[in-house]
Amino acid sequence: MDATATGQGTIRAALLGRCPRCGQASLFASYLAVAPRCGACGLDYSSFDPGDGPAVFVILIVGFLVAGGALIVEVAFQPPYWVHAAIWLPAIIVLTFAFLRLVKSVLIVLQYKHRAGEARLME
C-alpha cells in the first residue's frame, strides 16, 4: 500500500523520515545521508534529489527565528553582546541540525508524491 495515498500518510512519512511508498523503513542511512533504497519495499531512492533546497529553507527558517528572537530580546532586556552570543549561537546550531533532516525528508517525500523529476524533452 502506498503510504502517500492520503495526506496523513504523506505527513507521517515526512515527519518520521520514512519511506514515502510503504512508510516502514527509514529514508536515511545516517543522519543526513539518504539510503540507497527502502529496506522494506525496495523503492530506489537514487531518483530523489532535493539538492540545495533543504539548506535554503533551513537558512530562511532559522534566520527568521533567530533574528526575530534576538530583536525581541534586545528590545525587552538590552543585554550585552556576549549574552546574545551565548543565547543565539547555540540556538543556531541546534535549530539547524533539528530542521535540516526534517526539511530534507519533507522534500523527498513530496518529490515522490508528486512524481517530480528532471525535465525530459519529448521526441
Secondary structure, 3 states (H helix, E strand, C coil): CCHHHCHHHHHHHHHHCECCCCCCCECECCCCCECCECCCCCCEHHHCCCCCHHHHHHHHHHHHHHHHHHHHHHHHHCCCHHHHHHHHHHHHHHHHHHHHHHHHHHHHHHHHHCCCCCCCCCC
